[in-house]
């Protein structure tokens, strides 16, 4: 069993974070489907939920990073190169994603739907990539 709450949190927070970003991705896809079907209110709700889960992820991630030592990837050779490529692209795009999402939300709230749509077409695939690669990174860290 775990001897301290610290050990318990260190073990389970990465999974909690992965679940949060995964849920963000689920609602991101639901948002895309709903807008393509012309269901604007449903799209709005899904995207707010997706953004909320992403924000919760970010809060937990930052706290986890500040409190616990990050896990170092132990794989070697080609798998390490693949991991580092995924990690670097994920990190760069995740950094860009935050401001993009805020601007897309701003355009939507202000009713600037043409600008919202134009930027959302760039933001959505970046967000999807960050979600998927976040899970890949989590799984690779668990495997090695």
N, C-alpha and C positions, 0 to 999 in steps of 0.2 A: 504494500500500500504506500501511498505518498506520505512522506514524513512532514511535509509542510505545505501550506497553501501556495507558497511560491513555486514549488515543484509541480503541483497540480496545474496551476495557471500556465507555467512554462510548457507543459506537455499539451494542454488542450486549446490554448489560445490560437495557435496556428490553424487548427481545424475550424475553430469558430470564425476566424478571419476568412478562411477559404469558403465556408458556407455563406458568409455575408456577401462576398463578391460574387459567388455563384448565384445567389438569389437576385442580386443586382442584374446579372446577365439574363436570368429567366424573365424578369420584368422588362428588360431592354428588348428582348425578342417579342414579348407580348405587346409592347408599345409599338413596335414596327408592324406587327400583324394588324393591330387595331387601326392604325392610321391608314394602312393600305386598304382596309375594308371601309374606310370613311367614318369610323367611329371615333370622333374627335375627343369626346369626354372620356371614353375608355382609354384612349391614347394618353391623355393628360394624366389620368390616375396612375397608369402603369409607369409612366416616366417619372412621376413624383416618387413612387415607391422605389423604382430602380435607383434614383438619385439618393434617396434616403438610405437604402442599403449600402450604396457606395460610400456615403458619408460616414456611416457607422463603421464600415470596414476601415476607412482611413483613420478614424479615431482610435480604434482598437489596435491597428497596425502601428501607429506612431507610439502609443503607450507601450505596446509590446516591445518595440524596437528600443525605446529608452530604458525600459526596466530589465529586459532579458537580453542576454547575449544572442545575437543572430546565429542561426545554424549555418555552418560552413559546408558547402557541397563537397563530398568526399570522392566523387567519381573521378576517374582519370581517363586520359586519352581522348578519343573521339567524342565520347559521351560528355566529357567536361567541356569541350569546344562547343558542342550543341547546347549544353546548359548555359554557358556564358553568353552565347548568341541570343538565346531566348531571354535570359535575364537582362541583358543590356537593352535589347529592343523594347522589352516590357517596361523597364524603368524609364527610358526616354519617353515612350508614348504615354505612360501613366502620368508623368510630370506635365506633359502637354495637355492631357485629357482634362484635368481639373479646370483650368481656365476656359477651355472650349465648352465644357458642359455649362459652366456659369453663364457664358455669353449666349449659348443656345437657349437656356432657360430665360434669360433676360429678354431676348427677342420674342419668345413665346408669350411671356407675361405682358410685354408692351404691345402685343398685337402686331408685331412686325413679322408676319408669317412668311413672307417671301425670303427675308433674311434668315429667319429661323430654319426654314426648309433647306436653304442653300448650305448653311453651316452644319445642319444636322446630318446631311448626306456625307459629310467628311467626318463628323464626330462619331456617328454610329459605328462604322467599321473599326475605328480606333478603340472605342469602348469595348466592342466585342473581342478584339484581339487581346486587349489587356485582361479581360475576364478569362479567356481561354488560356492564355499564357500564364496567368496567375495560378490557375489550377495545375498546369503542367509543372511549373516551378515547385509548387507544394508537393506534388506526387514524386518528382525527382528527388527532392530533399528527403522525403520519407523512405525512398528506395535505396538511397546511398548513405 
